[in-house]
Structure formats: C-alpha cells, structure tokens
Amino acid sequence: MNSNIIFTDKQEPASLSNATFHKTTCPYCGVGCGVSTTVVNNKIVAVTGDEEHPSNFGRLCVKGSSLHETVADKGRILTPSVFGKPASWDEATTVVAEQFKQTIAEHGPDSVAFYVSGQILTEDYYIVNKLMKGFIGSANVDTNSRLCMASASVAHKRAFGEDVVPGCYEDLEQADVIFIVGSNPAYAHPIVYQRIVKAKEDNPNLKVVVIDPRATATSKNADLHIQLKPGTDAFYFNGLLAYLANNNGLDEEYIKEHCLGFDETLAAAKAQLPTLDSVAKACDVELKTLFQSYELFAQNKNVVSMFSMGINQSSSGVDKGNALINCHLASGKIGYPGAGPFSITGQPNAMGGREVGGLANQLAGHMHFENPNEIELVKRFWNAPKMAHKQGLKAVDMFDAVERGEIKAIWIIATNPVVSMPNANVVKEALTKCPLVVVSESYESAETINYADVVLPATTWGEKEGMVTSSERTISLQKSLVSAPGLAKNDWEIVTLVAQKMGFKDAFDYKDPHEIFTEHAALSGFDNLSAEENIVRSEDEYRVHRAFDISGLASISLDEYRNFTPTPWPINKENPYGVKRLFTQGVFATPTGKANLIPITAKLPQVAPTSSQMIMNTGRIRDQWHTMTRTGRVPKLMTHFAEPFIQVNAEDAKRLNVKDKELLQLDNLGSTYIGRALITDEQRVGEIFVPIHWNDSFSKSAKVSALINPITDALSGQPEFKQCPVEITAFNAKWAGYLVSTVPVSLNTDYWTVATIEQGVKYVLADKNELPFTKNNSEALLQAYYPDISDWVVLEDDKNHFLRIAGFHEDELICFFSACADAPIKYSTQFIEKQIGLKHDVKSRFKLLSALDSDGSLDVGEIICSCFQVGEKTIKDAIVSGDCSSVKALGEKLQCGTNCGSCIPELKEYFKV
C-alpha cells in the first residue's frame, strides 16, 4: 500500500483585517472560470466565483470552490534533486543544460524531447517551444493536449484553414437546439452545463440532444438521448448530412458562396449510408429516435453542436470532427449568434498551448511546418539559429522513441505520463531506460517523479502568474497570490535558466512573464496578412494570414498585464476589445477564403472485442481532476466517489455473477484494473465505464491507462481512449474491509485504495487470501505499522465472520480496522471517520467497536452534494417526510445544489417516478 497520500493543511481561522482580495482564473477545465480570492498572511483562505468574468459570472464548481484547500506546503516538492540527492538550482540547471548539450552534440537535436501540459501557462509553453523549435532545432515537443484536443485541432484546420473555435458560450444561451456530442459537461464542464440548464429554464422551447453511448448526468436532463454504438459518430453525422440534402435542410447559397468540396462530401456520405435505416443500423439506434434528432437539426436555424472527448479520443477522431462540422457548413449554421460547432476544451490552457505551437506538428503563432514561408517567418522573428524544419514526434510516438533509445533525454513538465498515457506501463519502462529524465513538478504524489533523474520543484496555481485561453478563445490571467514554498520556481523561469546555460542567454533574457507574453503577442501579428489580402496573395508571399492575432497586446504595460480584463481573441488594431464570434462574414482562414467540407468515410474502432471481452469507455468523474495530485488532497472531493469503480449493465453483472458493490477485475496488455462494480442501466450491454483518475499513489491496480491500446488517429496522433476491448472477471475476494488511520501505512493486500479524510486517511481493502488477522494475532500484526500504540481493543464475531480492531495512544483513537470474511461487506465509515483522532475513555471503547453511532445521525449515506456534504439518506428522509417536493425545496432545506450546481442532475433523479 502506497504511503504517498497527501494530507490537507487545515486553514486556521484568520482575521480579515489584513486580508487582500484578488481576481484570478481557475486552473481546471477549459471553461476558464474567473475566481475571486481572499489572501491572509500569505495564505489563500477563501475562493468564490468572479461575478464579472464572462465565462462563469460568479459560478464555480466544487473543484473550483475548493482551490484554496489545494495550496499548501505539505506534499510539495520543495528542493531540486539530482540523481536522488538534494541540489541547488545552479547545480540542477547546470546538469540539465550540460546533459542536453552533450546528448545533442553526440546524437543530434532529435535525441532530446519535451513533454508538457495543457495546465501550464501560455508564457511557459512559449519558452519551451522557442527553445526546442528555434534554438535546439527539433520539434520533439508535445503536450498532454495530444490526449484530448489534437483531433479537434486538425479538424478545425482542415475545415477552416486554422485551429479556430468560431463561437462562444453565449451561443448556448441563444440556441434553439443544442447537440452535446461525446461529452458529459454536467461532470466535466459543470459551469457551462449550468448555463445550458439556465438557458432551458429561460427558454422552455430550447431542445437539448445528447449523443453518447452512455446515459450520463447530462443526458438525463436532455430532451433526446441518442445512445449510439461506441465509435459510430461519423456514421451519425454523415447520415445527418444526407438527410439535410434530401429534406431541404441545405443552405445552397451559403455553400456556393463560402464553401468548397460539398459535392464530393455528400457523395461520400450517401455512398456509405444510402438510407436512414442503414444509418440507424450502423449506429444501433431506433429509426424513430434518429429521425427526431435529424429533424431538430434541420428545422431550426440556431443550432450549436458542442463536442469533446467522445469525438476526439478515437482512431478516427479527426474524421468525426469534420463530419460534424460538415453539417454546420452545409446548412450555413455558423458565424452568427446561437449557431456553430463548438469544441469544448478539456484542460485550462489547451488552447493557449496551441496558440504558441505547443504540439509537435505546430509552430508558434498558429503557424505550421507544411508552409516553408511560415517556418521562415518564425525563424526571422526569433532570430533562430537552428530552426526546426519538420514536425516532431507526437506523444505516443515520442515515448515509443524513448523506449527504443532514440530519445535519450526527455524533460516532462506539469504532467504525469506514467498515469495518463495509453499503455502506461510501457511508458514507465521507457523512462526507466532513458539516460536522462527531467521532471518539473509541484507534488510528491505525481507518480512520474519516481522515474526522474532530475526533479525540479515548480510553482502551482496561486503562486505563478501568466495567461490562459479558454474554450471560447477568452484570454485571462492567472495571478500570483502567495509566495512559493521552499525553492519552487515558475516553469518559464526554470526553462529560461537552462536555455541560458545552453548558450542562448540573449534570446532568453526574460525577467518576468509579461515580457514573454508581449513577445508572443507581437509574433501573432508579425507580417500577418488580412483575410482579404490572403485571398489575392501570390504563392511565394512570405507573409501569412492568421485569424489568431493578439498583436494589440504587444505593447501592454506591466500594470495592464497584471490587471488584464478577460478578452476573446483576435485582439488587434481592428478589434481592440476582442471578437466574440469568427467567420461572421463567411470568410475563412484558408487561401481561398472558403471553408472546406471534407469527404468522410466513417470507420469503426480499429480493434473489435472478442466474445469474452467488453468495450471500455473512460472519462472523468464530477469532483476529481486528472491524476488527483491536486484534488486528491481535499477530503470533501473524495466523498462523491472514494474509490475506483466500473459501471456495468445489470445483464452483464448477472452473467459475471457479480452483485452491486462487489469488486471486478479488468485485464489488457498484461495490466490489471480493479474497481467496485456499480450496476446501472446507464451502460449499454457489453460496455463498461471506468474513471481515469486513480493511479498507484491512490490505489492498487487502478491505473486505467495501462489497459488502453496505443492506437492513434493517423492524422492527429490522438489515442483511442473511448473504445478499448478488455477482459472482465469477478475479483472474488475472500475478505473485505477498511482501515481508518491518522497516519498513512503500507498494508500488502490484493486490493487497496486510499482517500484523504479530515483527520487522516481511509483505506478500503480486499484480498483473495484468508483474512490474516485474528483476535489472537491482530495486535502483533498491526504493531508493525503503529509502533507507538500499545493500547488495543479487539472484537471478533465468529458467527457473523467479522473482526474489528481499534488502536489508541493516550486515549486518542489512532486507527480502526474492520474486516468481514464474507466479501463484500456493506459498511459506512462515516461514524468512524468522525471519531478518529478523538479521545475515548475505556468505557466508550467497546461501544465504538459497533462502528455505528447510536442514532444513525452521522451516517448520511453516499455523498451527493460535495459542497455541503449532503448524503443520500438525508435527501431521501427530507423527501419522505414531505418537507421537500422539488430540487429547489431540497436546496432551501439542505443547501444541496445551491453552490456549484454539479449535483442537480442527481437530485432530479429522486423525483422521477
């Protein structure tokens, strides 16, 4: 059992007499919410939503509302280390610089690489790309945005000529119909989802159509749910295009004036799927349901199609994105309020990273390697001595090259690839082989640091300063609010120090992120053609046209930078206050000025399941973020789902002889995932859903990425996370139990998972062997983990096959172990969690061993509302008593659903007949 769990620092009550108040931006998903913070004595003590920010207007989800609880010294990396030994910054950066220089001299520039993150700031991204692509001479710099947004990026470029999201969040509120495709925004983008919910309340005629193989919190609030066969999205949208053509749904004038490739695109769609019936069969949906959704798209002018990972994370994700965009172009539903395709971004700065060329196939300033003029333009602007002239290795290919020994030095920044990459155990092996692995990281619980030769302590949210760009192209500032702990430095600063020691001091002589940002802004407008000039330019014209242009910010002062008003790009001389919507005049960023419809032949996932396999879908849960290095330290964020799980249909569970809450095991690629079975009608038969968050720091055998086949889209390089065949079996534990403890320990069981609680940690345990603890040996066995405890109380019940052990030190309850031989046991740990760390006299100890409070008041059931810790039992009691007959009434009585609103879809389920 891993002892690397992080405890939350308790915020001491503080006087607000010396408080300061600051506005900043949330570091989680791509919604880009504004945050108002309160800082006292160098501590962030409170966060609320910024009511003036255009992304959220004061709303925050439960993760955002808990941000102040994640900024703490405990569990942080505070000092650089080199080959396992503490080092100064000068020593550490010298080692990195010299090792990179030596590797490049001996093996060439492509022997080194950077792998960075959609969570770093634009200025950090810019410096990494400038160093690699302009001064080292390789494009081997990629980002974990490859795992979430790469397919949408390529689809945008093919259709529009540039990676551009044309619309804004306001379009969701002005739409007549919203299609939500391959996305569960109720969990993944809660604030955008709440805007949709509010829009439906304000406009009862607004229709929401969800296209997703899985029934989700989002689909339960929809007017129509298309529960299609996994991977058939392109079949659906090709069918929609043909339907539009056959039912007067095309905008023929728009196609003629503003589009190319329509005839070929329609012919491809009709050739593959000649009838609506053939589309319905390909997608495995009822013809009536399919027809209803097509009618809604065709008969309404204002249609927004919001799409995300269910489209992108596929071996044909680019084609799926273009199939969707084709329908908007062919019907002219783009470029005006309430209409357009809308790619919702997974990470806080995935779009900012693409602006600076963060992906291996991109150049800074929305330029690309395909055009020699664009390479030359960036080279001239940077005065680059060794400009890269070809694309670098995309993420999966990059780590394959590390494994083969072709990349001999890799620098990983703010991401956790041994957890998040497909076939993750191979990534682990690759890093073990690599001669030099440098990791810039904030948290000790990031598993990747275990494979680093050099670890560099980095600042995190609240300590660093720089820009991020949201899904609707809005640039906002993340502010530095408190000083960094220990010796932690900003990512841009660390890379700059290394660049200077590699001999590039003049080009990397930055004093603050403001200087970097204004340089980035200047590059975005450098030799930029207008859209009109672009159409008539000659082929050898060295200037280029880019919709991305923030040159209006190239001369902003430091004070203007630090007080930046959130603004959507482009921001230039013509548009000093930004632009909400692009392509409003039907002029696109292509050489012709016209959009491209792309002929699509729809494809199924590359690997089909065998008769013994099921299709695994993966994704986020409501209260966690990525690999939990930040959110896993906050107790209330661990209460909605405290352990890894597997959602499975009742029919499949019966076949597997598994009951609800028993453990299931998944296997693929020689790796295993163990999770709690959640039997539900949300899954189609033969399909399961598994969360992405758990890893070796929080659970044994719950790293789902290790099971994912390293299959990627040929155009985007994005892995197919959504449709992976896996073997599934019952875990068949001999015993199960839990351990609540004030301190982390390391028990060797076949299954364990750990969650932070207010006074320590909670482990959930199971094993395939007989229970090793008995009344006679339990004290001796537990003594090894708790050497300071000599005061034990044991309760063994042979008839009911359970054992409970409590350990005390000076009357304080230090640990409580409970196990049952008839696995699984149904238990609530809420009472014990409240008792841990408290003093108990001898008289009360045996009562404690009942593990239940006498009146049941502390057992509120499974937590539904994380913000106010309202449980299922409390909610049901309020409904049964007659006090609450609506979600609104529950909020008034219990507060649930009144803060971030993320739990509202679940609250609504209690009122359905």
N, C-alpha and C positions, 0 to 999 in steps of 0.2 A: 504494500500500500504506500502510495506516494505521500510524503510529508511536506510537499511544496505548496500547500494551500496557503492563501493569503488571508490574514485577519483584517477586518476593517478597523481603522482608527476611530475611536469614539470621539465625536465632536463635543468638546466641553461647552456648556452654556457660556456665552460671552456677551458682554455689554456692547451695544451698538453705538455707543458714544464716539468711538474712534473707528467706526466702520466706513469703508469706501464702497461705492457702487459702480459697477462696470457692465457694459454690454459686450457680448461676445457671440460665438457661434457654436452650436452643438457638434461634437466630433463623431457622431454615429452615422446614421444612414444618409443617403444623398438628398433628403428633403431640405437640409440646410437651415434648420430652425434657429432663430435668434434666441439668445439666453441672457437674462439679466442676473447678475451675481452680486452677492454681498461678501466682502472680504474683511476679516477682522484679524489683526495680529499675524499677517502672512498666512492666513487660512481662509479658504473659501467655505463659508458656513451655511450658505443658502443659495439656491438657484430657482428662478422662475422663468416662465416664458416671456420673451420680449414682445410686448403688445404692439410695437411699431414695426416689427420685422415682417416683410411681405410674405415670407414663407409660412409663418405659423400664427401671427397675430396673437401671441400670448400663450398658445397651447404648447404643452410639452408632453411627450410620452413618459412612461415610468422610468425608462433608462435615462432620458434627459433630466428628469426631475431628481434623479439620484446622483448626478455628476459630482456634486461636492463630496459624496461619500467615497469616490474612487481616487481622489487626490490625497495621497498620504505617503509618508516615508516608509512604512512597513511594506516589505515585499518588493522594494525598489532596488534596482542596481545602482549603486552609489559611486563606484570607483572603476576605472578601466582595469582590465586584466589582460595579460599576455601569457599565453600558454599556461593558464591556471594560476598565475601569480599576480598580485596587485601591481599596478604600474601607474606612473604619472601620465598625464595627457601627452607630454612631449615624447615619452618613451613609446607609448602606444601608437601615436600617429606616425612616428618615425618608422616603427616596424611595418605598419601597413604600407606606407609610401615606398619604402625600400623593397619590400617583398613584391609589390605591384610592379615597380620599375624593373626589378630583376626578372620577374616572370615574363613581362612584355619583351624585354631585351632578348631573352632566350627562346621564347615560343611565339612571339608576335602578339599584337593587340587583341586578337580574338581568343586568347588564352585566359582572359580575365572577364569578369561579368559583375553586374549589379542586379539584385532582385529587390525591388522596393514596393511601396504600398500606397493604395488609394486613401490611406489615412494620414500620410504626410502632407505638408503644406505645399502650396504652389512653388514657393521660393526654394524649398528643399528639393523638390522634383527638378526644378530648372537647373540647379547647380549640378546635380548628378548627371543630367543629360548633357550639359555643356562639357563637363569633364570627360565623359566617355565618348561622346559622338564628335566633339570638336578638338579634343586635346590628346586623348589616348588613341582615338582613331578606330573605334569599334562601336557598333550599335548593339552590343550584347548588354543592354539594359532593359529589363522588363519589369512588370509590376503585377501585383495580385489582382489588378483590374482585368488582367487577361482572363481571370477565372469568372468574371461577372459581366463585363461590359464590352469585350472585344468584338463579339458578333454584331451587336447593335452599332458599334463604331464603323465597321466595314459596310454594313447595310446602309447606313446613312451616307457614307462616301459614294457607294455605287449609285444610290438614287439621287442624292442632292449635290454631289460633287465635293462634299465636305462633311465631316462628322459634326452634324448640327441637329440639335433638338429644336424644332421650329416653334413650339408652343410654350405655354406657361400654365401654372396652376389655376389661374383664373378661368382658363378654358374648361376646366372640370365643372366649374360653377355656372358656366354659360351653355353647357352642352344640353342637348335633348336626349342623347343616348351616350352612355359611357361603356365601352368594352374594356374589361380588365382581363388581360391575356397572360397566363402563366405567371401570375403574381398574387400574393396574399397580403395586400397592403395593410389590412387590419392588424397584422402582426409585424410585417417587415417595414412598413412606412405608415405608422399609425396616424400621424398628423395629416398627411394627405388624405388618408382614408376618412378621417373625421370631417374634412372639408367636403368630401363626397356625401357623407351622411347628412351633413347640414344642408347641402345643396338639395338633397332629396326632400328634406323637411320643408325647405322654402319653395320647392317646385315639385309638387306631387306627380307631375307628368313626366319627370325625369326617369328614364329607364336605365337600369344597370344590368349588363350582361357579363357574366363571369365565364371565362373559358379556361378550364382547369380539370385535369383528371381526378383531382381530389376535392372533396367537399371541405371548405375551409370557413373560418370566421367571416371572410369576405363574401363567399358565395351564399352564406346563409342570410345575408341582407340584400341579396340580388333579386331582381325580377325574373331572371332567367339564368340557369346554370347549364352550360354545355360541358358535360363530364366526359370529354372525348378520350379516346385511346391515347396513351402516352406517345408523344413524338409525332402526332398527326396534324400539328398546327398548320403546316404548309398545305396539306390537303384541304383543310377547312377554308383557308383564305383563297386558294386557287378556285375552290368551289364558289366562294363569295364573288370573286371577280367574274366568273362565268354567269352567275345569277344576275349580277348588275347589268351585264351585256344583254341578257335575254329578257330583262324586265324594266327597261327604260331607266336604269339606275346610273348610267354613264353621264358624264359631263363632256360631251363631244367637243364643244368649243374650247374647254379648258385643255383637253388632250391635244387638240390641234395647235393651240397657241403656245402651250407651256410644257409639252411632254414629247419624249421620243420612245420608240420601242413598243408602243401599245399593241400593234397587230401581232407581233411575234409573241408577246407575253400572253395575250388572250388565247392564241392558238395553242401554246404550250399547256395552258390550264385546261382547255377543252379536250385536248388530245388525251390527257391522262385521266380526266374525270368527265365523261361526256354527259352525265345526268346527275340530278340532285340525289337520286337514290344511290348512285355509285359513291358520291361524297359521304353520304350518311353511313354506308357500309365501311368505307375506309376509315372513318373517324369513330365507328362503333357508337353512333348516337341515333336517336329516333329521328325519322324524317320530319315529323311534325315540329320537333324542337329546333332542328336545323333551320327549317323554313321560317319559323318565328324570328330567329336571330337575324337571318338574312333580310327579312322584311324590315326589321328595325333599322338596320344599316341603310338599306336602300331608300326608305321612305322619309328619313329625317335628314335635314340639312346639317344640323350641328351634331357631329359625331366625333368623339375622342376615343382613340384606342390606346390605352395605357398598357405597355408590355414590359416584361422584366425577365427574370432568370428562367422561367419555364420555356421561353422562346430562345434565350441566349445560350444556355448551358446544354448544347446539343451538337452532335456531329454534323448537323446541317442548320445551325443557328442563324447564319447569315441569310440563307435562303428563306428561312421562316420570317425573319425580319423584313426582307424585301417583299415577300408575298403579302404581308400585312400592309406595308407602305404602298404597294401597287394598287390596292383597293382604294386608298385615300386619294392617290393621284388620279386614278381613272374616274373617280366620282367628283373630283375637284374639292374634296373635303379637307382643305389645308390652307393655311395662310390667312384665316380670319377667326374672330372670336368664337370659341366653342367648337373648334374642329381641328383635327390633325392627329397624326401618330405621335405618341408620347412615350419615349423610353425613360423609365424611372430608374435612377441610378442606385446601385447597391451601397456604395461607400461615400463618405463625406466629401472626398475630393477626387473621385474617379474622373470627373470631367476636367477639373483643373490639371490633373496629370496628363490628360490627352492634349490639353492646350499647349503644354510645354514639350510634347513629344515623348511622354513617359513610356510608351510602348516601343518594343524593338523594331517595329515596322513604321515608326513615325519620326518626323523631325520636329523641332521646336516651332511654335507659332503656327500650328496646323499645316505644316508642310510635310512632304513625303519623299521617299527615296526614288519613286518612279520618275520624277521630273528632275533632270540634271540642273535645270535653272533654279529649282528650289534648294537643292544641295548647295549650289554656288551662292545663293542669296544668304543662307545661314552662315556659310563659311566666311563671307565678306563681313557680315555683321559682327561675328565673334572674332574676326581676325584669327581664325583657327588654323593651327599649323599642321594638324593631322586629321582632316575632316573624314569621317566615315562616309563611304560611297555606296554602301549596300545595307540591306536590312540585317538586323541581328537575330539571335535565337529567341524564339518565343518561349514562355515559361516551361512547358513540358519538355521541349527540345533542349532548353538550357540545362535542366537538371539531368537529362539523359547525357548531355555532353560532359557534365561534371562526373557522372558515373563512369563514362568511358575514358576519363582522364584528359579530355581535350581542353576543358576549362580547368585551370589549375589554381585559380584564386577567385573567390566569389565574396562579395560584400552584400549582406542581407540587412535591409533597413525596415524596421517597424512592421514586420510581418512574420508569420510563423509557418513556413512551408512544410515542415515535417508533420504538421497537423492538417493544413489546408489543401495541399497539392494532391491530385489523384495518385493512386499507387504510392501512398505516403511513405511506406516502409522502404521503398526503393530510393526515395529522396533522402531518407535517413542514411541508407548505405552509401549513397553518393557523397554526402557531406563527410561521412567517416573516412572516405578515401581521399578527399580533396586535400592537397598540400596546405592550403590556406583558406580558412573560413573566418570571415569577419562578420560580427553581428552587432548592429546598433539597436539597442532595445531598452525599454524602461522597466520591465517587470521580470522578476526572477522566475515566475511561473511560465514564461514563454519557453516551450519545450526545445525550440531550436538552439537556445544558448548552450544546451548540453553538448552540441557538436561544434562549438566555436573554438577557434584558436585565439582569437582576439575578441573580447567583449567590450563594447563602448557604451557607457551609460548615457541615455538620451532623455531629453525632456518629453513631457507628455502634455495633454490638454490642461490649460490653466497656467502652464509655465512657459509655453512657447508662443511665438507671435508670427502670423502670416495669413495669407489669403486662402480661401477655399471656394469652389464653384459648385453650386447645387444642380439638381437635375433640370431646373428651368433656366440654366445659364446665369444665375444670380451670383455675383461675386460678393463675398462677405469676409470680414476679418475675424480670425480667432485671436483673442488678445492674451498677452502675458499678464496674469493677475497676481501670481505669487512667485517667489524666488524658487529656483530648482533645488531639490535636495542633493546633498553630497556634492559630487563633482560633475553632475549631469550637464550636458551641453545640448544645444539645438542641432538638429540633423544638418542644416545648411552649414553651420559653423564647423562641425566635425569634418565634413567632406571638404570644405574650404581649406582647413588646416592641412589635410593630406595632399590636396592639389598643390598647395604652395610648396610642400616638401618634395613634391614630384618635379618641381622646377617651373611651375606655372603661376608664380606669385602675382605678376602684373595683371593677369586675366581673372584672378580670384582674390583680389584685394578688397573684399567687402567688409564693412563694419557693422551692418545691420540688414535685416530682411527688406527694409524699404528700398535700399539701393538695388537689390536683386529684382524686386518687383518692378521698379521703374525701367530697368533694362529689359525685362520680359515684355513689358507693355510697349516699349519702343520697337522691339523686334516684331511685334504683331502688326505694326503699321509700316515697317521698313519696306520701301519700294512696293507698296501694296497698290494694286490696280482697283479701280472702282468696278462694280458689276458691269456697267456699260462699257468701260474700257476693255474689260476682259473678253467681251464678245467679239470685238474687232481687232484684237491684238494679233501680231504675227507669231508664228510658231517659235521663232527664235527669241521672242521677247523675254528678257531676263527678269522682268518684274512679274508678279503673280497676283491673282485675286484671292482673297480670303474673306469669308464672312466674319471669321473671328478677327476682330480688330479692337484692341483696347488702348490704342495709341493716345487717346485722350487722357490717359492716366500716366503717361510717360514723364510728366513734369510735376506731378503732385508733390507737395511738401511732406515732410515727416509728420507734421501735425495733421495734415489732411489724410495721410495714410492711417494714422492711429485712430482717427475718428471717421473712418470711411463709412459712407451710407451704402447699404446693400443695393447693388445695381446690376441689372442683366446686360450682358454684352450682346452686340457690339457697343463700345463706348469710344467715340471718336469725335472729330470736328463736326461731322454732320449729325451725330447723335450723342451730345454731351451727357445726357441723362439716361442713356441706355435705350434698349429696344425690347419690348415685351415679346413680340412675335416677328418671325422672319418669313420671307417669301410671300409677303402680303401682296406684292405686285406680280407674282408668278415668275420672278426671275431668280434662278438658282445659281449655285456656285460652280457650275460646270462650264467648260469652254464655250458651249453653245448658249448658255443661259437657260437651258431647258432641263427639266428633270428627266431621269431615265427610269422607265419601267423595265424591270428585269425578268426575262422569261424564267420560270421556275418549274423544274420537275421535282415534285415532292418526294422526299425519301424518308423511310423509316429508320429507327436507330440501327446502328451498324451490327450490334450483337443482339440476337434474339435469345430469349430464355429457353432452357431445356425443360423437359417435363417436370423435373424436380426443382426448378428454380422459380423465384418470383422477381418481379420488376421492382427495384428500389428507387424511390424518389427521395430527394434530400432537400433540406431547406432550414430556414430559421424558425425559432420559437419566439414568443412575444417579448420576453424580458431579458434575453441574452444577446450578446454581440460577439460574433466571430468565435474566437477560441477562448473566450471568457477571461483573458488576462486582466481585463478591467472590470467587467460586470460580475465576474465570479467572486469578487471580494465583498460584494454588497449583500447582506443577509436577505433583505426583502426581495431581491431579484432572483433568489434561489428558491422561492416558496411556490411559485406557479408550477414549475416543473423542477423537482430537486434531483432527478436522476435521468440518465439516458433512457429512451423508450423506443418502441417500434409500434406504430399504428398498423393494425391488421384487421381485415374484414372478418366478421363472425364465422362465415363459411370456411375461410382458411384456418381460423383458430380451431374450429371443430375438427378439421382434417388433421391438424397438428397435435390435437389432444391437449390444447393449452387453454387455460382459463384466464380471465382478465386479471392483470397484475402479476401473473407468473412471468418468469424470465424466458426470453427467446434468444437464440443464437443465430447470427448470420455469418457466412463464410464466403470469401472470394479472394483470389490472388494470394492464397496462403495466409490471409489475415482474418481475424475474427472480431465481430462486434457483438456485445451482449447488452440487451436492453429489456426494460419492462414492457410486457405486452399490454397495449391499450386497444381493446376490442371495440371497433367502431364501424358505423355504416358510412363513414366519410371516405373510406377506401374502396375502390373497385376490387372485385375478386381477382386474386393473383397479383395484387400490387400492395406495396407497403410504403410507409413514410417514416423517415429517420431524421432526427435533427443533426445539424453539422457541428455543434459546439463542443461536445465533450472530447477529452483527449487524455493522455497519460498523466497529466497533472491533476485531473479531477476524477478519473475513473479507470478501471482496468478493462481493456478490450472494448473501448467505446469510441475509437477513432474511425469514423465512418469513411473518411477519405482514403484510408488504407485499402478499402474494398473497391474503390472506383477504378474502372479500367481507364488507362491513359489514352483514351480515344479522343481525338480533337476534330474540330471543324477545319477542313483543309484551307479555308480562306482566312479565318480569324485566329486559329490556334486555340480556340476556347474548348475546354474539356466537356465531355458529355456527362455531367453530374446527375442528370434527371432520370435517366432510363438505364440503370445498371442491373443486369441479372445477378442474383445472389442465391446461394443455398440457404435454406432456413430450417431450423430444427428447434425442438424444445430443449431448454437448458437442463432440466431435470435435477434440480438441486436437492441434496439430502437435508439441508437445513438452511434457514434464512434468519436474518436478524438485523440489529442495528447497534451502533456504539455512539453514544453522545459523550463528548470529551471537551475539557477546557483547553487541551493541547493536542496537536496532531501526532499520530502514531503511525506505525507501519505494520499492519497485520497482513499475513500472507494467505489470502483467500482467493478462490477461483473467480469470484465477482466481488468488487467493491466500488463504491462511488462516494464521493465526499462533497459536502455542501457547507459553506460558511453559515454559522448562526450567530446570534448576538453575543453569546458568551463563549464561543469556541467553534467546534466543528461537529458535524453529524456524518457518520458513515453508515451506509446501507450495505449489508453483507449477504453473501450466499456462497455455498460450497457444494461440490459434488461428493465430497467425502463425509464421513460421520462427524458429528459435532465433537471437536477435540476437548471442549470444556465440560467438566462435570463438577458437581459440588465439591468433590474431594481435591481436584487439581486446579480449579479455576484461579484461586489466589496465586498459586505459584506461576501459572502461565501468564497472568496479567501483570504480575510483579515486574517482569522484564521490561514492560512498556511504561510502567509507573513506579519507578524505584522509590519515590518519596512516599508512596501510600503503604501504610501498614494496617489500615482500618478498613476491613472488607465486610460486606453483608451479602449473603448468598441465599437465593430462593430457588429451589429445584422442585418441579412438579412432574413426577414420572407418569402420572395418569394422563396429563394433558401435553406432555412432552415439551415443556419449555423450561428455560433457565434464565434467571436474572441475577446480575451481579452489580453491586454499587461499591465504588471506592471513595473513601473520604480522607481528607487531610485536614486535621484540626477542625473537624465537623463540616468542612466545606466539601460539597459533592464535586469530585474531580472527574469521575467517569461513571457511565451507566451502560451496561451491556445487557442486551436481551436477545435471546435466540429461541427458535422453535424448530423441532425436528421435522414437523410436518410442513415443509416449504410449499408455497409461500405462506408467510404469516400476514394477517391483516392487522395493521397497527397504526396508531397515531403517536408520533413522538412529541407532539406539541406540549404536553404537560411536562415531560422530562426536560425538554429544551428550556422551559421557564425555571426549572429547579437547578439546572447545572450552574455551578459557581456560587450557589447559596449555601448557608449553614443549616444543618439539620441535626437536631439532638437525637439521642438514642431512641427515644420514644416514637419519633416520627419516621424513623428509617424504614421500618417494615411496611408502614403504610405507603411509603414512597415506592416500594417494590411492586405495588399493584400497577404502577406506571400510568395510573389514571387519576385525575382529580375527582373528588367525591361527587361533585355535582355536574361534571362534564363541561363546565363553563369555559375551560381553556382549550377544549377540543372543538375548534370551529369548523373542522372539515378541510378539504382541499382548498387552498387559497385561490380565489377567483380574482379578487381585486388586490393587486400587489401594492398599490399606492397606500391603501388604508388597511391592508391585511384582513380583508373580509373574506370569510370562508364559506364553503358551500352549505354547511349546516346552518349557519347564521342566516344566510339568504333564504333557505327553504323554510326555516322557522318563521321568518318575517312574512313570507307569502302565506303559509298555512294559517297563521294567526289572524289573517285578514287585514293586517296593517298595511300591506303593500300589494297593490294590484297592477303595478307598472314599473318599468325601469326607472322612471322619474321618481316614483314613490320610494323605491329602494335607495336611490341616491339621497333623497331627503332624510330618510331614517338612518341609513348606514354609511353614507358618503360614497359607497361604491359607484364607480362610473362618473364621478363628478370632477376628477382631476384630469387625467390624460385621455380617458375615454376608451382605452385599449380593451377593457373588459366588457364593454357594452354589448358586442355581439354574443358573448357567452351569457350575459344577464338576460338577453332577449329570449334565449333558449328555454328559460324557466317558465315563460308564459305561453309557450307553444303547446297546443293540445296534442 
